[in-house]
Amino acid sequence: MVEITGVVKYSPAYRAKVQIGDKLISMNGHKIRDVLDYMYYAAESEICLELEQKGKIIIRKGEYDDLGLEFASFLMDGKQSCQNKCVFCFIDQMPPGMRETLYFKDDDARLSFLQGNYVTLTNMTQEDVDRIIQMKLNINVSVHTTNPELRCKMMHNRFAGEKLKFLWQMAKAGIQLNCQIVLCPELNDGKELQRTLDDLAEMMPNLTSVAVVPVGLSKFREGLYPLKGFDRNSAGEAIDLIERYQEKFLQKFGTRVVFPSDEFFLLAERSIPEAEYYEEYPQYENGVGMLRSLADEFHEAADCAEWEPHTREVSIATGKSAYAFICALVQEAEKKFSGLHCHVYAIKNNFFGETITVTGLITAQDLMQQLKNKPLGEKLLLSGSMIRKNDDVFLDDVHIPEVERELQTKIQITENDGWNLLDALLGNEY
């Protein structure tokens, strides 16, 4: 039973005189536990709502039209928190004193369907899996390894190994699965990675894709499992192994299936592959192919851009790993657009430690310390990955205006989009 906290004006529910405060028991005879049940059964064109006080109400609407009910929270109940203690978990490597929401680990299957989050399956029951199969919902799964004993060790959860059975149940039932592997040197790489990829291949054709991403290690690891990070050689070895499997899968299934994240290529000091390598970019949100997509869009935008030669000076701050890549794009733009000059700065991550080189984990305090008194031009361009979504705050709870005051320049946030980046460089409105 869920309390209705809002009714959209003139919606089907509004016309049926459903009111705020009514409590929803069922829809077409199905009990409503959360947002998945609500969305699934609300898609029908004729709905019998059962309310606690009013009993049953018949509502007719267009199929898939919004019913018009609102609830106190998006999920209609609380998020499910992660029950694992993964040896590589980045949240466990964060310093104290940051905002409370950054320490919450979600492991909620509903957010996998609704927002693309990855789940470990350890929170799920057989009833949850049966519901996924009934509703034909695709899911994103953090696998890491298909060796049950190793999975228990890596996730520090004695149930992690046995929950792998849910993967095969869902694949057998036709559920499309995107999977990810956080790769840790000397733990789940090498022969263990081969075993995992061989096992996952048995789920084809319902295995949509697999992303392999390198473990990230901050300086706050005291008392945690002793992990090693990737260096140039080990990152190259991981790419070589993955690409051998890509060739095998391409011949057998017509798709590469498994993809290394962009960070592997940066660590190995190798060129980012061409767009064909990434097929339909199935793991884009996992950092797989983002840089290739950015570069291709940037080149397309440059070919179309109009520019009246004039003097424009701006700057970009980026993580150390992407520095050379961003510099190459900027140099192309400066060559093509006369009068454009952009300073590119690689920010060393003092906050989390120098082993963290990705742009998305740069804090405001590192920006302010390292860019103070540097030539920044009329604007400092920063990636949106540094900022909390739909907000103006950095990871260390510092807001954009404070950074602007400290650096004496305006900040412009750019998205991971080549057209957007070039427009920001040129000063075009968008």
C-alpha positions in Angstrom: 0.0 0.0 0.0 1.5 3.4 -1.1 0.2 6.9 -0.3 -0.6 9.1 -3.2 1.1 12.5 -2.6 0.1 14.2 -5.9 -2.4 14.0 -8.7 -1.5 15.7 -12.0 -4.2 18.2 -13.0 -6.5 17.0 -15.8 -4.8 13.6 -15.9 -6.8 10.4 -16.1 -6.5 9.9 -12.3 -7.6 13.5 -11.7 -10.7 13.1 -13.9 -11.5 9.9 -11.9 -11.4 12.0 -8.7 -8.4 10.3 -7.2 -7.1 12.6 -4.4 -3.9 13.3 -2.5 -3.8 11.2 0.6 -5.6 8.2 -1.0 -3.7 5.0 -0.5 -3.1 2.7 -3.5 -3.5 -1.0 -2.9 -3.5 -2.6 -6.3 -3.9 -2.1 -10.1 -5.9 -4.6 -12.1 -5.7 -7.0 -9.1 -1.9 -6.7 -8.8 -0.5 -5.4 -5.5 1.7 -2.4 -5.9 5.0 -2.6 -4.1 7.1 0.0 -5.8 7.6 2.1 -9.0 8.3 -1.0 -11.2 4.9 -2.5 -10.4 3.2 0.9 -10.9 4.9 1.7 -14.2 4.3 -1.8 -15.6 0.6 -2.0 -14.8 -0.1 1.6 -15.5 0.7 1.0 -19.2 -2.6 -0.7 -19.8 -5.5 1.2 -21.3 -8.1 0.2 -18.7 -7.0 0.1 -15.1 -8.9 -0.9 -12.0 -7.4 1.1 -9.1 -8.1 -0.3 -5.7 -7.8 2.5 -3.0 -8.0 1.9 0.7 -10.9 4.2 1.4 -12.7 4.5 -1.9 -12.5 0.9 -3.1 -12.2 0.1 -6.8 -12.2 2.8 -9.5 -12.1 2.1 -13.2 -9.9 4.4 -15.3 -9.7 4.4 -19.1 -6.9 6.1 -21.0 -4.6 5.8 -24.0 -2.2 2.8 -23.7 1.1 4.0 -22.2 -0.4 7.4 -21.4 0.6 8.7 -17.9 -2.0 7.9 -15.3 -1.1 11.0 -13.3 -0.3 9.8 -9.8 2.7 11.1 -7.8 4.4 9.6 -4.7 6.6 10.8 -2.0 9.8 9.3 -3.6 10.7 8.3 -7.1 11.0 4.6 -6.1 7.9 4.8 -3.9 10.1 3.4 -1.1 13.7 3.7 0.0 16.7 2.8 -2.1 18.3 -0.5 -1.4 21.8 -0.1 -0.1 24.7 -2.3 -1.0 25.4 -5.2 1.3 28.9 -5.9 -0.1 32.3 -4.7 1.0 34.1 -4.9 -2.3 37.8 -4.8 -2.1 37.9 -2.2 -4.9 35.0 0.0 -3.8 35.8 3.7 -4.4 33.4 4.9 -1.7 35.4 3.1 0.9 38.5 5.0 -0.3 37.0 8.5 0.2 38.1 10.8 3.1 35.7 11.6 5.9 33.9 14.9 6.0 32.4 14.9 2.5 28.6 15.3 2.0 26.7 12.4 3.3 25.1 11.4 0.0 28.5 10.5 -1.5 28.9 7.7 1.0 25.7 6.0 0.1 26.2 2.8 -1.9 23.1 1.8 -3.9 22.6 -1.7 -5.2 19.0 -1.4 -6.3 17.8 -3.4 -9.3 15.0 -0.9 -10.0 17.6 1.9 -10.6 19.2 -0.5 -13.2 16.1 -0.4 -15.3 15.2 3.2 -14.7 18.6 5.0 -14.7 21.1 2.4 -16.0 22.8 1.7 -12.7 24.8 -1.5 -12.3 23.8 -4.0 -9.6 25.6 -6.9 -8.1 22.6 -9.2 -7.6 23.4 -9.8 -4.0 20.3 -7.8 -2.9 18.0 -9.8 -5.2 15.8 -12.7 -4.4 14.2 -15.3 -6.6 11.0 -13.4 -6.5 12.9 -10.3 -7.8 14.3 -12.3 -10.7 10.9 -13.8 -11.5 9.4 -10.3 -11.7 12.2 -9.1 -14.0 11.5 -12.1 -16.3 7.7 -11.5 -16.2 8.1 -7.8 -17.0 10.8 -8.5 -19.6 13.1 -5.8 -18.1 16.7 -5.5 -19.2 19.4 -5.2 -16.5 22.9 -4.0 -15.9 25.0 -6.3 -13.8 28.4 -5.8 -12.0 29.9 -9.3 -12.5 33.6 -8.8 -11.9 34.2 -12.6 -12.0 32.3 -15.8 -12.6 34.5 -17.7 -10.2 32.1 -18.1 -7.2 34.8 -18.3 -4.6 36.7 -15.3 -6.0 33.5 -13.3 -6.3 32.8 -13.9 -2.6 36.3 -12.7 -1.8 36.2 -9.7 -4.0 32.8 -8.6 -2.8 33.4 -9.7 0.8 29.9 -11.3 0.7 29.4 -15.0 1.2 26.3 -15.0 -1.0 28.0 -13.3 -4.0 29.0 -16.5 -5.7 25.7 -18.3 -5.5 23.8 -15.2 -6.8 25.5 -15.7 -10.2 22.8 -18.3 -10.9 20.4 -15.3 -11.5 22.5 -14.3 -14.5 22.0 -17.5 -16.3 18.3 -17.7 -15.3 17.7 -14.2 -16.8 19.7 -14.9 -19.9 17.9 -18.2 -20.5 14.6 -16.3 -20.2 15.7 -13.8 -22.9 16.5 -10.9 -20.6 19.1 -8.6 -22.3 22.2 -8.1 -20.0 24.9 -5.5 -20.0 27.7 -6.5 -17.7 30.8 -4.8 -16.2 34.0 -6.0 -14.8 36.2 -3.9 -12.5 39.6 -5.3 -13.2 42.1 -5.6 -10.4 45.7 -6.7 -11.2 46.7 -10.1 -9.9 43.1 -10.8 -8.6 40.6 -11.1 -11.4 42.7 -10.4 -14.5 44.7 -12.9 -16.6 43.3 -16.4 -16.5 40.5 -15.3 -14.2 39.4 -12.8 -16.8 39.6 -15.4 -19.5 37.3 -17.7 -17.4 34.9 -14.9 -16.9 34.6 -14.0 -20.5 34.3 -17.7 -21.5 31.5 -18.1 -19.0 29.7 -14.9 -20.1 29.8 -15.9 -23.7 27.5 -18.8 -22.9 24.8 -16.3 -22.3 24.8 -15.2 -25.9 22.7 -13.9 -27.7 21.3 -12.3 -24.6 24.6 -10.8 -23.4 24.4 -7.4 -25.0 27.9 -6.1 -23.9 30.6 -6.3 -21.3 32.7 -3.3 -20.2 36.0 -3.9 -18.5 37.2 -0.9 -16.4 40.5 -0.6 -14.4 40.3 -0.4 -10.6 40.8 3.1 -9.2 42.9 3.5 -6.1 42.9 6.6 -3.9 45.4 7.5 -1.2 42.8 6.6 1.5 43.3 2.9 1.6 44.6 2.3 5.1 43.2 -1.0 6.4 41.8 -2.0 3.1 42.7 -5.0 0.9 46.2 -4.5 -0.7 45.4 -3.8 -4.3 47.8 -2.8 -7.1 46.9 -0.3 -9.9 47.5 -0.7 -13.6 50.7 0.7 -15.2 51.6 1.1 -18.8 52.6 -2.6 -19.3 49.8 -4.2 -17.4 47.1 -2.0 -19.0 48.5 -3.0 -22.4 48.4 -6.7 -21.5 44.7 -6.3 -20.4 43.9 -4.6 -23.7 45.6 -7.4 -25.7 43.7 -10.1 -23.8 40.4 -8.4 -24.3 41.1 -7.8 -28.0 41.9 -11.5 -28.5 38.4 -12.2 -27.2 36.9 -9.5 -29.3 38.3 -11.2 -32.4 36.9 -14.6 -31.3 33.5 -13.2 -30.4 33.3 -11.2 -33.7 33.8 -14.4 -35.7 31.4 -16.4 -33.6 28.7 -13.9 -32.8 29.2 -11.0 -35.2 29.9 -8.6 -32.4 32.9 -7.9 -30.2 30.8 -8.1 -27.0 33.5 -7.0 -24.6 35.2 -3.6 -24.6 38.0 -2.1 -22.5 37.2 1.4 -21.1 39.0 4.5 -22.5 41.1 4.6 -19.4 43.0 1.5 -20.4 44.1 3.1 -23.6 45.3 6.2 -21.8 47.1 4.2 -19.2 48.8 2.1 -21.9 49.6 5.2 -23.9 47.8 3.8 -26.9 45.7 5.6 -29.5 41.9 5.5 -28.9 40.4 3.1 -31.5 38.2 4.3 -34.4 34.4 4.5 -34.1 33.9 1.1 -35.8 35.7 -0.6 -32.8 32.9 0.5 -30.5 30.0 -0.7 -32.7 26.9 0.9 -31.4 28.6 2.3 -28.2 26.7 -0.1 -25.9 28.9 0.8 -22.9 29.2 4.6 -23.5 28.0 5.5 -20.0 30.7 3.3 -18.6 33.5 5.3 -20.2 33.8 3.0 -23.2 34.2 5.0 -26.4 33.5 8.4 -24.9 36.8 9.9 -26.1 36.3 8.6 -29.6 32.8 9.9 -29.8 34.0 13.3 -28.4 36.8 13.6 -31.0 34.6 12.6 -33.9 31.9 15.1 -32.9 34.5 17.7 -32.4 35.8 17.2 -36.0 32.3 17.3 -37.4 31.6 20.5 -35.6 34.8 22.1 -36.7 34.0 21.3 -40.4 30.6 23.1 -40.0 31.6 26.0 -37.8 31.6 29.6 -38.9 34.3 31.9 -37.6 35.2 35.5 -38.1 38.9 35.8 -37.2 39.3 37.6 -33.9 41.2 37.2 -30.6 39.6 34.8 -28.1 41.5 33.4 -25.1 40.0 30.6 -22.9 41.3 27.7 -20.8 40.5 24.1 -20.1 41.3 22.1 -16.9 41.3 18.3 -17.2 42.5 15.2 -15.5 46.1 14.1 -16.2 45.0 11.0 -18.1 43.0 12.9 -20.8 45.5 15.8 -21.0 47.3 14.8 -24.2 44.0 13.9 -25.9 42.4 17.3 -25.1 45.6 19.1 -26.1 45.4 17.5 -29.5 41.8 18.7 -30.0 42.6 22.2 -28.9 45.6 22.4 -31.2 43.4 21.4 -34.2 41.0 24.1 -33.3 43.7 26.8 -32.8 45.1 25.9 -36.3 41.7 26.1 -38.0 40.3 29.2 -36.2 42.6 32.1 -36.4 42.9 34.2 -33.2 41.7 31.4 -30.9 44.0 30.5 -28.0 43.3 28.0 -25.3 45.4 27.1 -22.3 45.0 23.4 -21.3 46.0 22.5 -17.7 46.4 19.0 -16.3 45.2 19.0 -12.7 47.1 16.7 -10.3 44.7 15.1 -7.9 46.1 16.0 -4.5 42.7 15.4 -2.9 42.3 11.7 -3.7 45.9 11.0 -4.5 48.1 11.3 -7.6 47.1 7.8 -8.8 43.6 9.2 -9.6 43.9 10.8 -13.0 40.4 11.0 -14.3 38.7 14.3 -14.9 35.5 13.4 -13.1 37.2 13.2 -9.7 38.9 16.6 -9.8 37.8 18.8 -6.8 37.4 22.5 -6.5 40.3 22.9 -4.1 42.7 21.3 -6.5 41.5 23.6 -9.2 41.9 26.7 -7.1 45.3 25.7 -5.8 46.8 24.8 -9.1 45.2 27.4 -11.4 45.7 30.4 -9.1 47.5 33.2 -11.0 47.6 31.1 -14.2 46.4 32.7 -17.4 42.9 31.5 -17.8 41.4 34.0 -20.4 37.8 35.1 -20.4 36.5 31.7 -19.4 37.6 28.4 -17.8 35.9 25.4 -19.4 35.3 22.4 -17.1 33.7 19.0 -17.8 30.3 18.4 -16.4 31.6 15.2 -14.9 33.2 17.3 -12.1 29.9 18.7 -11.0 27.0 17.1 -9.3 24.2 16.5 -11.8 21.7 19.4 -12.1 23.7 21.5 -9.6 26.8 23.7 -9.3 28.7 21.9 -6.6 32.0 19.9 -6.8 32.8 16.7 -5.0 34.3 18.7 -2.1 31.1 20.7 -1.6 32.5 23.9 -3.1 30.2 25.8 -5.4 31.1 27.2 -8.8 30.8 30.9 -7.8 33.4 30.4 -5.0 35.8 29.0 -7.6 35.1 31.9 -10.0 35.8 34.4 -7.2 39.1 32.7 -6.3 40.3 32.4 -9.9 38.9 35.7 -11.1 37.3 34.2 -14.2 34.0 32.8 -15.3 33.5 29.1 -15.4 31.6 27.4 -18.2 30.5 23.7 -17.8 30.7 21.6 -21.0 29.1 18.2 -21.6 30.9 15.2 -23.1 29.9 16.3 -26.5 32.3 17.5 -29.2 29.8 20.0 -30.6 29.3 21.5 -27.2 33.0 21.6 -26.5 33.8 23.4 -29.8 31.0 25.9 -29.2 32.4 26.7 -25.8 35.9 27.2 -27.2 34.6 29.5 -29.9 32.2 31.4 -27.6 29.1 30.4 -29.6 25.8 30.5 -27.7 24.0 27.2 -27.3 
